[in-house]
Amino acid sequence: MKKSKIIITMILIILLILVFIIFFLNNGYKNNEIGNNKTIQEIESYILNIKNYKATLDVTITNNRNENNYKIMQEVSQDYEKQVTLEPKEIEGLEMTYKDGKLEIRNTELNLSKIYENYPNIQENNLFLSQFIKSYQESDNKNIIAEDENTIQMKLKNNKNKYNVTQILYVNAHNLKPEKLEILDDNNNIKVYILYNEIEINI
């Protein structure tokens, strides 16, 4: 009788331990790891360490009067930044390349070719993912959260420009690729919306 009580007690203890382990695995780790078994901090580090990429994106720019849509190809490395407009038809093939402090704008269709020496402004072109990364690294007002099990949200705030107060980058938690970028004004209206159709990272 005593033996059977000991055995039953041991079985109950083992079951309790198993229940505790299962609970811990389902809840404790879930708070730290998401998607591709990466923590939020690991995903943040991965995005901030993107050195080069090639992407095709849809861009919507909204102002007080109208909304303009573009399809753009970007290629960024540590040596240069390049952007080619694919749509609309009127400016198809418009190409901007920034390298060694020089900005070159050209389009054979429009018979356009111009080089600007010591041109700093493209470094503040918010259409580039590389600019978001730079701004995020330098910002004192930023945060990263798991929106859900599929999406990570990286957000920064900047009060210097009322048309560019908040930037939010949405990252796929499974393949770690950026999916979209929103730039909001001081009234929380989306002024720039970027959808990444294709993106190759650190190629």
Contact map, one row per residue, 1 for C-alpha under 8 A:
11111000000000000000000000000000000000000000000000000000000000000000000000000000000000000000000000000000000000000000000000000000000000000000000000000000000000000000000000000000000000000000000000000000000
11111100000000000000000000000000000000000000000000000000000000000000000000000000000000000000000000000000000000000000000000000000000000000000000000000000000000000000000000000000000000000000000000000000000
11111110000000000000000000000000000000000000000000000000000000000000000000000000000000000000000000000000000000000000000000000000000000000000000000000000000000000000000000000000000000000000000000000000000
11111111000000000000000000000000000000000000000000000000000000000000000000000000000000000000000000000000000000000000000000000000000000000000000000000000000000000000000000000000000000000000000000000000000
11111111100000000000000000000000000000000000000000000000000000000000000000000000000000000000000000000000000000000000000000000000000000000000000000000000000000000000000000000000000000000000000000000000000
01111111110000000000000000000000000000000000000000000000000000000000000000000000000000000000000000000000000000000000000000000000000000000000000000000000000000000000000000000000000000000000000000000000000
00111111111000000000000000000000000000000000000000000000000000000000000000000000000000000000000000000000000000000000000000000000000000000000000000000000000000000000000000000000000000000000000000000000000
00011111111100000000000000000000000000000000000000000000000000000000000000000000000000000000000000000000000000000000000000000000000000000000000000000000000000000000000000000000000000000000000000000000000
00001111111110000000000000000000000000000000000000000000000000000000000000000000000000000000000000000000000000000000000000000000000000000000000000000000000000000000000000000000000000000000000000000000000
00000111111111000000000000000000000000000000000000000000000000000000000000000000000000000000000000000000000000000000000000000000000000000000000000000000000000000000000000000000000000000000000000000000000
00000011111111100000000000000000000000000000000000000000000000000000000000000000000000000000000000000000000000000000000000000000000000000000000000000000000000000000000000000000000000000000000000000000000
00000001111111110000000000000000000000000000000000000000000000000000000000000000000000000000000000000000000000000000000000000000000000000000000000000000000000000000000000000000000000000000000000000000000
00000000111111111000000000000000000000000000000000000000000000000000000000000000000000000000000000000000000000000000000000000000000000000000000000000000000000000000000000000000000000000000000000000000000
00000000011111111100000000000000000000000000000000000000000000000000000000000000000000000000000000000000000000000000000000000000000000000000000000000000000000000000000000000000000000000000000000000000000
00000000001111111110000000000000000000000000000000000000000000000000000000000000000000000000000000000000000000000000000000000000000000000000000000000000000000000000000000000000000000000000000000000000000
00000000000111111111000000000000000000000000000000000000000000000000000000000000000000000000000000000000000000000000000000000000000000000000000000000000000000000000000000000000000000000000000000000000000
00000000000011111111100000000000000000000000000000000000000000000000000000000000000000000000000000000000000000000000000000000000000000000000000000000000000000000000000000000000000000000000000000000000000
00000000000001111111110000000000000000000000000000000000000000000000000000000000000000000000000000000000000000000000000000000000000000000000000000000000000000000000000000000000000000000000000000000000000
00000000000000111111111000000000000000000000000000000000000000000000000000000000000000000000000000000000000000000000000000000000000000000000000000000000000000000000000000000000000000000000000000000000000
00000000000000011111111100000000000000000000000000000000000000000000000000000000000000000000000000000000000000000000000000000000000000000000000000000000000000000000000000000000000000000000000000000000000
00000000000000001111111110000000000000000000000000000000000000000000000000000000000000000000000000000000000000000000000000000000000000000000000000000000000000000000000000000000000000000000000000000000000
00000000000000000111111111000000000000000000000000000000000000000000000000000000000000000000000000000000000000000000000000000000000000000000000000000000000000000000000000000000000000000000000000000000000
00000000000000000011111111110000000000000000000000000000000000000000000000000000000000000000000000000000000000000000000000000000000000000000000000000000000000000000000000000000000000000000000000000000000
00000000000000000001111111111000000000000000000000000000000000000000000000000000000000000000000000000000000000000000000000000000000000000000000000000000000000000000000000000000000000000000000000000000000
00000000000000000000111111111100000000000000000000000000000000000000000000000000000000000000000000000000000000000000000000000000000000000000000000000000000000000000000000000000000000000000000000000000000
00000000000000000000011111111100000000000000000000000000000000000000000000000000000000000000000000000000000000000000000000000000000000000000000000000000000000000000000000000000000000000000000000000000000
00000000000000000000001111111110000000000000000000000000000000000000000000000000000000000000000000000000000000000000000000000000000000000000000000000000000000000000000000000000000000000000000000000000000
00000000000000000000001111111111000000000000000000000000000000000000000000000000000000000000000000000000000000000000000000000000000000000000000000000000000000000000000000000000000000000000000000000000000
00000000000000000000000111111111100000000000000000000000000000000000000000000000000000000000000000000000000000000000000000000000000000000000000000000000000000000000000000000000000000000000000000000000000
00000000000000000000000011111111110000000000000000000000000000000000000000000000000000000000000000000000000000000000000000000000000000000000000000000000000000000000000000000000000000000000000000000000000
00000000000000000000000000111111110000000000000000000000000000000000000000000000000000000000000000000000000000000000000000000000000000000000000000000000000000000000000000000000000000000000000000000000000
00000000000000000000000000011111110000110000000000000000000000000000000000000000000000000000000000000000000000000000000000000000000000000000000000000000000000000000000000000000000000000000000000000000000
00000000000000000000000000001111111011110000000000000000000000000000000000000000000000000000000000000000000000000000000000000000000000000000000000000000000000000000000000000000000000000000000000000000000
00000000000000000000000000000111111111110000000000000000000000000000000000000000000000000000000000000000000000000000000000000000000000000000000000001100000000000000000000001100000000000000000000000000000
00000000000000000000000000000000111111000000000000000000000000000000000000000000000000000000000000000000000000000000000000000000000000000000000000001100000000000000000000001100000000000000000000000000000
00000000000000000000000000000000011111000000000000000000000000000000000000000000000000000000000000000000000000000000000000000000000000000000000000000000000000000000000000001110000000000000000000000000000
00000000000000000000000000000000111111100000000000000000000000000000000000000000000000000000000000000000000000000000000000000000000000000000000000000000000000000000000000000000000000000000000000000000000
00000000000000000000000000000000111111110110000000000000000000000000000000000000000000000000000000000000000000000000000000000000000000000000000000000000000000000000000000000000000000000000000000000000000
00000000000000000000000000000001110011111110000000000000000000000000000000000000000000000000000000000000000000000000000000000000000000000000000000000000000000000000000000000000000000000000000000000000000
00000000000000000000000000000001110001111111000000000000000000000000000000000000000000000000000000000000000000000000000000000000000000000000000111000001000000000000000000000000000000000000000000000000000
00000000000000000000000000000000000000111111100000000000000000000000000000000000000000000000000000000000000000000000000000000000000000000000000000000000000000000000000000000000000000000000000000000000000
00000000000000000000000000000000000001111111110000000000000000000000000000000000000000000000000000000000000000000000000000000000000000000000000000000000000000000000000000000000000000000000000000000000000
00000000000000000000000000000000000001111111111000000000000000000000000000000000000000000000000000000000000000000000000000000000000000000000000000000000000000000000000000001001000000000000000000000000000
00000000000000000000000000000000000000011111111100000000000000000000000000000000000000000000000000000000000000000000000000000000000000000000000100000000010000000000000000000000000000000000000000000000000
00000000000000000000000000000000000000001111111110000000000000000000000000000000000000000000000000000000000000000000000000000000000000000000000000000000000000000000000000000000000000000000000000000000000
00000000000000000000000000000000000000000111111111000000000000000000000000000000000000000000000000000000000000000000000000000000000000000000000000000000000000000000000000000001000000000000000000000000000
00000000000000000000000000000000000000000011111111000000000000000000000000000000000000000000000000000000000000000000000000000000000010000000000000000000000000000000000000000001000000000000000000000000000
00000000000000000000000000000000000000000001111111000000000000000000000000000000000000000000000000000000000000000000000000000000000010001000000000000000000000000000000000000000000000000000000000000000000
00000000000000000000000000000000000000000000111111100000000000000000000000000000000000000000000000000000000000000000000000000000000000000000000000000000000000000000000000000000000000000000000000000000000
00000000000000000000000000000000000000000000011111111000000000000000000000000000000000000000000000000000000000000000000000000000010000000000000000000000000000000000000000000000000000000000000000000000110
00000000000000000000000000000000000000000000000011111000000000000000000000011100000000000000000000000000000000000000000000000000010000000000000000000000000000000000000000000000000000000000000000000000010
00000000000000000000000000000000000000000000000001111100000000000000000000111100000000000000000000000000000000000000000000000000000000000000000000000000000000000000000000000000000000000000000000000000111
00000000000000000000000000000000000000000000000001111110000000000000000001111000000000000000000000000000000000000000000000000000000000000000000000000000000000000000000000000000000000000000000000000011111
00000000000000000000000000000000000000000000000000011111000000000000000011110000000000000000000000000000000000000000000000000000000000000000000000000000000000000000000000000000000000000000000000000011101
00000000000000000000000000000000000000000000000000001111100000000000000011100000000000000000000000000000000000000000000000000000000000000000000000000000000000000000000000000000000000000000000000011111000
00000000000000000000000000000000000000000000000000000111110000000000001111000000000000000000000000000000000000000000000000000000000000000000000000000000000000000000000000000000000000000000000000011110000
00000000000000000000000000000000000000000000000000000011111000000000001111000000000000000000000000000000000000000000000000000000000000000000000000000000000000000000000000000000000000000000000001111100000
00000000000000000000000000000000000000000000000000000001111100000000111100000000000000000000000000000000000000000000000000000000000000000000000000000000000000000000000000000000000000000000000001111000000
00000000000000000000000000000000000000000000000000000000111110000000111100000000000000000000000000000000000000000000000000000000000000000000000000000000000000000000000000000000000000000000000111100000000
00000000000000000000000000000000000000000000000000000000011111000011110000000000000000000000000000000000000000000000000000000000000000000000000000000000000000000000000000000000000000000000001111000000000
00000000000000000000000000000000000000000000000000000000001111100011100000000000000000000000000000000000000000000000000000000000000000000000000000000000000000000000000000000000000000000000001110000000000
00000000000000000000000000000000000000000000000000000000000111111111000000000000000000000000000000000000000000000000000000000000000000000000000000000000000000000000000000000000000000000000011100000000000
00000000000000000000000000000000000000000000000000000000000011111110000000000000000000000000000000000000000000000000000000000000000000000000000000000000000000000000000000000000000000000000001000000000000
00000000000000000000000000000000000000000000000000000000000001111100000000000000000000000000000000000000000000000000000000000000000000000000000000000000000000000000000000000000000000000000000000000000000
00000000000000000000000000000000000000000000000000000000000001111110000000000000000000000000000000000000000000000000000000000000000000000000000000000000000000000000000000000000000000000000000000000000000
00000000000000000000000000000000000000000000000000000000000001111111000000000000000000000000000000000000000000000000000000000000000000000000000000000000000000000000000000000000000000000000000000000000000
00000000000000000000000000000000000000000000000000000000000111101111100000000000000000000000000000000000000000000000000000000000000000000000000000000000000000000000000000000000000000000000000000000000000
00000000000000000000000000000000000000000000000000000000000111000111110000000000000000000000000000000000000000000000000000000000000000000000000000000000000000000000000000000000000000000000000000000000000
00000000000000000000000000000000000000000000000000000000011110000011111000000000000000010000000000000000000000000000000000000000000000000000000000000000000000000000000000000000000000000000000000000000000
00000000000000000000000000000000000000000000000000000000011100000001111100000000000011110000000000000000000000000000000000000000000000000000000000000000000000000000000000000000000000000000000000000000000
00000000000000000000000000000000000000000000000000000001111000000000111110000000000011110000000000000000000000000000000000000000000000000000000000000000000000000000000000000000000000000000000000000000000
00000000000000000000000000000000000000000000000000000001111000000000011111000000001111100000000000000000000000000000000000000000000000000000000000000000000000000000000000000000000000000000000000000000000
00000000000000000000000000000000000000000000000000000111100000000000001111100000001111000000000000000000000000000000000000000000000000000000000000000000000000000000000000000000000000000000000000000000000
00000000000000000000000000000000000000000000000000001111100000000000000111110000111100000000000000000000000000000000000000000001000000000000000000000000000000000000000000000000000000000000000000000000000
00000000000000000000000000000000000000000000000000011110000000000000000011111000111000000000000000000000000000000000000000000000000000000000000000000000000000000000000000000000000000000000000000000000000
00000000000000000000000000000000000000000000000000111100000000000000000001111111110000000000000000000000000000000000000000000000010000000000000000000000000000000000000000000000000000000000000000000000000
00000000000000000000000000000000000000000000000000111000000000000000000000111111100000000000000000000000000000000000000000000000000000000000000000000000000000000000000000000000000000000000000000000000000
00000000000000000000000000000000000000000000000000110000000000000000000000011111000000000000000000000000000000000000000000000000000000000000000000000000000000000000000000000000000000000000000000000000000
00000000000000000000000000000000000000000000000000000000000000000000000000011111100000000000000000110000000000000000000000000000000000000000000000000000000000000000000000000000000000000000000000000000000
00000000000000000000000000000000000000000000000000000000000000000000000000011111110000000000000011110000000000000000000000000000000000000000000000000000000000000000000000000000000000000000000000000000000
00000000000000000000000000000000000000000000000000000000000000000000000001111011111000000000000011100000000000000000000000000000000000000000000000000000000000000000000000000000000000000000000000000000000
00000000000000000000000000000000000000000000000000000000000000000000000001110001111100000000001111000000000000000000000000000000000000000000000000000000000000000000000000000000000000000000000000000000000
00000000000000000000000000000000000000000000000000000000000000000000000111100000111110000000001110000000000000000000000000000000000000000000000000000000000000000000000000000000000000000000000000000000000
00000000000000000000000000000000000000000000000000000000000000000000000111000000011111000001111100000000000000000000000000000000000000000000000000000000000000000000000000000000000000000000000000000000000
00000000000000000000000000000000000000000000000000000000000000000000011110000000001111110011111000000000000000000000000000000000000000000000000000000000000000000000000000000000000000000000000000000000000
00000000000000000000000000000000000000000000000000000000000000000000011110000000000111111011110000000000000000000000000000000000000000000000000000000000000000000000000000000000000000000000000000000000000
00000000000000000000000000000000000000000000000000000000000000000000011100000000000011111111000000000000000000000000000000000000000000000000000000000000000000000000000000000000000000000000000000000000000
00000000000000000000000000000000000000000000000000000000000000000000111000000000000011111111000000000000000000000000000000000000000000000000000000000000000000000000000000000000000000000000000000000000000
00000000000000000000000000000000000000000000000000000000000000000000000000000000000001111111000000000000000000000000000000000000000000000000000000000000000000000000000000000000000000000000000000000000000
00000000000000000000000000000000000000000000000000000000000000000000000000000000000000111111000000000000000000000000000000000000000000000000000000000000000000000000000000000000000000000000000000000000000
00000000000000000000000000000000000000000000000000000000000000000000000000000000000011111111110000000000000000000000000000000000000000000000000000000000000000000000000000000000000000000000000000000000000
00000000000000000000000000000000000000000000000000000000000000000000000000000000000111111111110000000000000000000000000000000000000000000000000000000000000000000000000000000000000000000000000000000000000
00000000000000000000000000000000000000000000000000000000000000000000000000000000000111000011111000000000001110000000000000000000000000000000000000000000000000000000000000000000000000000000000000000000000
00000000000000000000000000000000000000000000000000000000000000000000000000000000000111000011111100000000111000000000000000000000000000000000000000000000000000000000000000000000000000000000000000000000000
00000000000000000000000000000000000000000000000000000000000000000000000000000000011110000000111110000001111000000000000000000000000000000000000000000000000000000000000000000000000000000000000000000000000
00000000000000000000000000000000000000000000000000000000000000000000000000000000011100000000011111000011110000000000000000000000000000000000000000000000000000000000000000000000000000000000000000000000000
00000000000000000000000000000000000000000000000000000000000000000000000000000001111000000000001111100011100000000000000000000000000000000000000000000000000000000000000000000000000000000000000000000000000
00000000000000000000000000000000000000000000000000000000000000000000000000000001110000000000000111111111000000000000000001000000000000000000000000000000000000000000000000000000000000000000000000000000000
00000000000000000000000000000000000000000000000000000000000000000000000000000011100000000000000011111110000000000000000000000000000000000000000000000000000000000000000000000000000000000000000000000000000
00000000000000000000000000000000000000000000000000000000000000000000000000000011000000000000000001111100000000000000000000000000000000000000000000000000000000000000000000000000000000000000000000000000000
00000000000000000000000000000000000000000000000000000000000000000000000000000000000000000000000001111110000000000000111100000000000000000000000000000000000000000000000000000000000000000000000000000000000
00000000000000000000000000000000000000000000000000000000000000000000000000000000000000000000000001111111000000000011111000000000000000000000000000000000000000000000000000000000000000000000000000000000000
00000000000000000000000000000000000000000000000000000000000000000000000000000000000000000000000111101111100000000011111001000000000000000000000000000000000000000000000000000000000000000000000000000000000
00000000000000000000000000000000000000000000000000000000000000000000000000000000000000000000001111000111110000001111000000000000000000000000000000000000000000000000000000000000000000000000000000000000000
00000000000000000000000000000000000000000000000000000000000000000000000000000000000000000000011110000011111000011110000000000000000000000000000000000000000000000000000000000000000000000000000000000000000
00000000000000000000000000000000000000000000000000000000000000000000000000000000000000000000011100000001111100111100000000000000000000000000000000000000000000000000000000000000000000000000000000000000000
00000000000000000000000000000000000000000000000000000000000000000000000000000000000000000000111000000000111111111000000000000000000000000000000000000000000000000000000000000000000000000000000000000000000
00000000000000000000000000000000000000000000000000000000000000000000000000000000000000000000100000000000011111111000000000000000000000000000000000000000000000000000000000000000000000000000000000000000000
00000000000000000000000000000000000000000000000000000000000000000000000000000000000000000000100000000000001111110000000000000000000000000000000000000000000000000000000000000000000000000000000000000000000
00000000000000000000000000000000000000000000000000000000000000000000000000000000000000000000000000000000001111110000000000000000000000000000000000000000000000000000000000000000000000000000000000000000000
00000000000000000000000000000000000000000000000000000000000000000000000000000000000000000000000000000000011111111000000000000000000000000000000000000000000000000000000000000000000000000000000000000000000
00000000000000000000000000000000000000000000000000000000000000000000000000000000000000000000000000000000111111111100000000000000000000000000000000000000000000000000000000000000000000000000000000000000000
00000000000000000000000000000000000000000000000000000000000000000000000000000000000000000000000000000001111100111110000000000000000000000000000000000000000000000000000000000000000000000000000000000000000
00000000000000000000000000000000000000000000000000000000000000000000000000000000000000000000000000000001110000011111000000000000000000000000000000000000000000000000000000000000000000000000000000000000000
00000000000000000000000000000000000000000000000000000000000000000000000000000000000000000000000000000111100000001111100000000000000000000000000000000000000000000000000000000000000000000000000000000000000
00000000000000000000000000000000000000000000000000000000000000000000000000000000000000000000000000000111000000000111111000000000000000000000000000000000000000000000000000000000000000000000000000000000000
00000000000000000000000000000000000000000000000000000000000000000000000000000000000000000000000000001110000000000011111000000000000000000000000000000000000000000000000000000000000000000000000000000000000
00000000000000000000000000000000000000000000000000000000000000000000000000000000000000000000000000001110000000000001111100000000000000000000000000000000000000000000000000000000000000000000000000000000000
00000000000000000000000000000000000000000000000000000000000000000000000000000000000000000000000000001110000000000001111111000000000000000000000000000000000000000000000000000000000000000000000000000000000
00000000000000000000000000000000000000000000000000000000000000000000000000000000000000000000000000001000000000000000011111110000000000000000000000000000000000000000000000000000000000000000000000000000000
00000000000000000000000000000000000000000000000000000000000000000000000000000000000000000000000000000000000000000000001111111000000000000000000000000000000000000000000000000000000000000000000000000000000
00000000000000000000000000000000000000000000000000000000000000000000000000000000000000000000000001000010000000000000001111111000000000000000000000000000000000000000000000000000000000000000000000000000000
00000000000000000000000000000000000000000000000000000000000000000000000000000000000000000000000000000000000000000000000111111000001000000000000000000000000000000000000000000000000000000000000000000000000
00000000000000000000000000000000000000000000000000000000000000000000000000000000000000000000000000000000000000000000000111111100001000000000000000000000000000000000000000000000000000000000000000000000000
00000000000000000000000000000000000000000000000000000000000000000000000000000000000000000000000000000000000000000000000011111111001000000000000000000000000000000000000000000000000000000000000000000000000
00000000000000000000000000000000000000000000000000000000000000000000000000000000000000000000000000000000000000000000000000011111101100000000000000000000000000000000000000000000000000000000000000000000000
00000000000000000000000000000000000000000000000000000000000000000000000000000000000000000000000000000000000000000000000000001111101000000000000000000000000000000000000000000000000000000000000001000000000
00000000000000000000000000000000000000000000000000000000000000000000000001000000000000000000000000000000000000000000000000001111111100000000000000000000000000000000000000000000000000000000000000000000000
00000000000000000000000000000000000000000000000000000000000000000000000000000000000000000000000000000000000000000000000000000111111110000000000000000000000000000000000000000000000000000000000000000000000
00000000000000000000000000000000000000000000000001100000000000000000000000010000000000000000000000000000000000000000000000000001111111000000000000000000000000000000000000000000000000000000000000000000000
00000000000000000000000000000000000000000000000000000000000000000000000000000000000000000000000000000000000000000000000000111111111111100000000000000000000000000000000000000000000000000000000000000000000
00000000000000000000000000000000000000000000000000000000000000000000000000000000000000000000000000000000000000000000000000000101111111110000000000000000000000000000001000000000000000000000000000000000000
00000000000000000000000000000000000000000000001100000000000000000000000000000000000000000000000000000000000000000000000000000000111111111000000000000000000000000000000000000000000000000000000000000000000
00000000000000000000000000000000000000000000000000000000000000000000000000000000000000000000000000000000000000000000000000000000011111111100000000000000000000000000000000000000000000000000000000000000000
00000000000000000000000000000000000000000000000000000000000000000000000000000000000000000000000000000000000000000000000000000000001111111110000000000000000100000000000000000000000000000000000000000000000
00000000000000000000000000000000000000000000000000000000000000000000000000000000000000000000000000000000000000000000000000000000000111111110010000000000001100000000000000000000000000000000000000000000000
00000000000000000000000000000000000000000000000100000000000000000000000000000000000000000000000000000000000000000000000000000000000011111110000000000000000000000000000000000000000000000000000000000000000
00000000000000000000000000000000000000000000000000000000000000000000000000000000000000000000000000000000000000000000000000000000000001111111000000000000000000000000000000000000000000000000000000000000000
00000000000000000000000000000000000000000000000000000000000000000000000000000000000000000000000000000000000000000000000000000000000000111111110000000000000111000000000000000000000000000000000000000000000
00000000000000000000000000000000000000000000000000000000000000000000000000000000000000000000000000000000000000000000000000000000000000000111110000000000000000000000000000000000000000000000000000000000000
00000000000000000000000000000000000000000000000000000000000000000000000000000000000000000000000000000000000000000000000000000000000000000011111000000000000111000000000000000000000000000000000000000000000
00000000000000000000000000000000000000000000000000000000000000000000000000000000000000000000000000000000000000000000000000000000000000010011111100000000011110000000000000000000000000000000000000000000000
00000000000000000000000000000000000000000000000000000000000000000000000000000000000000000000000000000000000000000000000000000000000000000000111110000000011100000000000000000000000000000000000000000000000
00000000000000000000000000000000000000010001000000000000000000000000000000000000000000000000000000000000000000000000000000000000000000000000011111000001111000000000000000000000000000000000000000000000000
00000000000000000000000000000000000000010000000000000000000000000000000000000000000000000000000000000000000000000000000000000000000000000000001111100001110000000000000000000000000000000000000000000000000
00000000000000000000000000000000000000010000000000000000000000000000000000000000000000000000000000000000000000000000000000000000000000000000000111111011100000000000000000000000000000000000000000000000000
00000000000000000000000000000000000000000000000000000000000000000000000000000000000000000000000000000000000000000000000000000000000000000000000011111111100000000000000000000000000000000000000000000000000
00000000000000000000000000000000000000000000000000000000000000000000000000000000000000000000000000000000000000000000000000000000000000000000000001111111000000000000000000000000000000000000000000000000000
00000000000000000000000000000000011000000000000000000000000000000000000000000000000000000000000000000000000000000000000000000000000000000000000001111110000000000000000000001000000000000000000000000000000
00000000000000000000000000000000011000000000000000000000000000000000000000000000000000000000000000000000000000000000000000000000000000000000000000111111000000000000000000011100000000000000000000000000000
00000000000000000000000000000000000000000000000000000000000000000000000000000000000000000000000000000000000000000000000000000000000000000000000001111111100000000000000001111000000000000000000000000000000
00000000000000000000000000000000000000010000000000000000000000000000000000000000000000000000000000000000000000000000000000000000000000000000000111110111110000000000000001111000000000000000000000000000000
00000000000000000000000000000000000000000000000000000000000000000000000000000000000000000000000000000000000000000000000000000000000000000000000111100011111000000000000111100000000000000000000000000000000
00000000000000000000000000000000000000000001000000000000000000000000000000000000000000000000000000000000000000000000000000000000000000000000011110000001111100000000000111100000000000000000000000000000000
00000000000000000000000000000000000000000000000000000000000000000000000000000000000000000000000000000000000000000000000000000000000000010000011100000000111110000000011110000000000000000000000000000000000
00000000000000000000000000000000000000000000000000000000000000000000000000000000000000000000000000000000000000000000000000000000000000110010111000000000011111000000011100000000000000000000000000000000000
00000000000000000000000000000000000000000000000000000000000000000000000000000000000000000000000000000000000000000000000000000000000000000010110000000000001111100000111000000000000000000000000000000000000
00000000000000000000000000000000000000000000000000000000000000000000000000000000000000000000000000000000000000000000000000000000000000000010100000000000000111111001110000000000000000000000000000000000000
00000000000000000000000000000000000000000000000000000000000000000000000000000000000000000000000000000000000000000000000000000000000000000000000000000000000011111101100000000000000000000000000000000000000
00000000000000000000000000000000000000000000000000000000000000000000000000000000000000000000000000000000000000000000000000000000000000000000000000000000000001111101100000000000000000000000000000000000000
00000000000000000000000000000000000000000000000000000000000000000000000000000000000000000000000000000000000000000000000000000000000000000000000000000000000001111111100000000000000000000000000000000000000
00000000000000000000000000000000000000000000000000000000000000000000000000000000000000000000000000000000000000000000000000000000000000000000000000000000000000111111100000000000000000001100000000000000000
00000000000000000000000000000000000000000000000000000000000000000000000000000000000000000000000000000000000000000000000000000000000000000000000000000000000000001111100000000000000000011100001000000000000
00000000000000000000000000000000000000000000000000000000000000000000000000000000000000000000000000000000000000000000000000000000000000000000000000000000000001111111111000000000000000111100001000000000000
00000000000000000000000000000000000000000000000000000000000000000000000000000000000000000000000000000000000000000000000000000000000000000000000000000000000011111111111000000000000000111100000000000000000
00000000000000000000000000000000000000000000000000000000000000000000000000000000000000000000000000000000000000000000000000000000000000000000000000000000001111000001111100000000000001111101000000000000000
00000000000000000000000000000000000000000000000000000000000000000000000000000000000000000000000000000000000000000000000000000000000100000000000000000000001110000001111110000000000011110000000000000000000
00000000000000000000000000000000000000000000000000000000000000000000000000000000000000000000000000000000000000000000000000000000000000000000000000000000111100000000011111000000000011100000000000000000000
00000000000000000000000000000000000000000000000000000000000000000000000000000000000000000000000000000000000000000000000000000000000000000000000000000000111000000000001111100000011111000000000000000000000
00000000000000000000000000000000000000000000000000000000000000000000000000000000000000000000000000000000000000000000000000000000000000000000000000000011110000000000000111110000011110000000000000000000000
00000000000000000000000000000000000000000000000000000000000000000000000000000000000000000000000000000000000000000000000000000000000000000000000000000011110000000000000011111001111100000000000000000000000
00000000000000000000000000000000000000000000000000000000000000000000000000000000000000000000000000000000000000000000000000000000000000000000000000000111000000000000000001111111111000000000000000000000000
00000000000000000000000000000000011100000010000000000000000000000000000000000000000000000000000000000000000000000000000000000000000000000000000000001111000000000000000000111111100000000000000000000000000
00000000000000000000000000000000011100000000000000000000000000000000000000000000000000000000000000000000000000000000000000000000000000000000000000000100000000000000000000011111000000000000000000000000000
00000000000000000000000000000000000100000000000000000000000000000000000000000000000000000000000000000000000000000000000000000000000000000000000000000000000000000000000000011111100000000000000000000000000
00000000000000000000000000000000000000000010011000000000000000000000000000000000000000000000000000000000000000000000000000000000000000000000000000000000000000000000000000111111110000000000000000000000000
00000000000000000000000000000000000000000000000000000000000000000000000000000000000000000000000000000000000000000000000000000000000000000000000000000000000000000000000000111011111000000000000000000010100
00000000000000000000000000000000000000000000000000000000000000000000000000000000000000000000000000000000000000000000000000000000000000000000000000000000000000000000000011110001111110000000000000010010000
00000000000000000000000000000000000000000000000000000000000000000000000000000000000000000000000000000000000000000000000000000000000000000000000000000000000000000000000011110000111110000000000000111000000
00000000000000000000000000000000000000000000000000000000000000000000000000000000000000000000000000000000000000000000000000000000000000000000000000000000000000000000000011100000011111000000000011110000000
00000000000000000000000000000000000000000000000000000000000000000000000000000000000000000000000000000000000000000000000000000000000000000000000000000000000000000000001111000000011111100000000111100000000
00000000000000000000000000000000000000000000000000000000000000000000000000000000000000000000000000000000000000000000000000000000000000000000000000000000000000000000011110000000000111110000011111000000000
00000000000000000000000000000000000000000000000000000000000000000000000000000000000000000000000000000000000000000000000000000000000000000000000000000000000000000001111100000000000011111000011110000000000
00000000000000000000000000000000000000000000000000000000000000000000000000000000000000000000000000000000000000000000000000000000000000000000000000000000000000000011111000000000000001111111111100000000000
00000000000000000000000000000000000000000000000000000000000000000000000000000000000000000000000000000000000000000000000000000000000000000000000000000000000000000111110000000000000000111111111000000000000
00000000000000000000000000000000000000000000000000000000000000000000000000000000000000000000000000000000000000000000000000000000000000000000000000000000000000000111110000000000000000011111100000000000000
00000000000000000000000000000000000000000000000000000000000000000000000000000000000000000000000000000000000000000000000000000000000000000000000000000000000000000000000000000000000000011111100000000000000
00000000000000000000000000000000000000000000000000000000000000000000000000000000000000000000000000000000000000000000000000000000000000000000000000000000000000000000010000000000000000011111110000000000000
00000000000000000000000000000000000000000000000000000000000000000000000000000000000000000000000000000000000000000000000000000000000000000000000000000000000000000000000000000000000000011111111000000000000
00000000000000000000000000000000000000000000000000000000000001000000000000000000000000000000000000000000000000000000000000000000000000000000000000000000000000000000000000000000000001111001111110000000000
00000000000000000000000000000000000000000000000000000000000111100000000000000000000000000000000000000000000000000000000000000000000000000000000000000000000000000011000000000000000001111000111110000000000
00000000000000000000000000000000000000000000000000000000001111000000000000000000000000000000000000000000000000000000000000000000000000000000000000000000000000000000000000000000000011110000011111000000000
00000000000000000000000000000000000000000000000000000000001110000000000000000000000000000000000000000000000000000000000000000000000000000000000000000000000000000000000000000000000111100000011111100000000
00000000000000000000000000000000000000000000000000000000111100000000000000000000000000000000000000000000000000000000000000000010000000000000000000000000000000000000000000000000000111000000000111110000000
00000000000000000000000000000000000000000000000000000000111000000000000000000000000000000000000000000000000000000000000000000000000000000000000000000000000000000000000000000000001110000000000011111000000
00000000000000000000000000000000000000000000000000000011110000000000000000000000000000000000000000000000000000000000000000000000000000000000000000000000000000000000000000000000011100000000000001111110000
00000000000000000000000000000000000000000000000000000011110000000000000000000000000000000000000000000000000000000000000000000000000000000000000000000000000000000000000000000000001000000000000000111110000
00000000000000000000000000000000000000000000000000000011100000000000000000000000000000000000000000000000000000000000000000000000000000000000000000000000000000000000000000000000000000000000000000011111000
00000000000000000000000000000000000000000000000000001111000000000000000000000000000000000000000000000000000000000000000000000000000000000000000000000000000000000000000000000000110000000000000000011111100
00000000000000000000000000000000000000000000000000001110000000000000000000000000000000000000000000000000000000000000000000000000000000000000000000000000000000000000000000000000000000000000000000000111111
00000000000000000000000000000000000000000000000001011100000000000000000000000000000000000000000000000000000000000000000000000000000000000000000000000000000000000000000000000000100000000000000000000011111
00000000000000000000000000000000000000000000000001111000000000000000000000000000000000000000000000000000000000000000000000000000000000000000000000000000000000000000000000000000000000000000000000000001111
00000000000000000000000000000000000000000000000000011100000000000000000000000000000000000000000000000000000000000000000000000000000000000000000000000000000000000000000000000000000000000000000000000001111
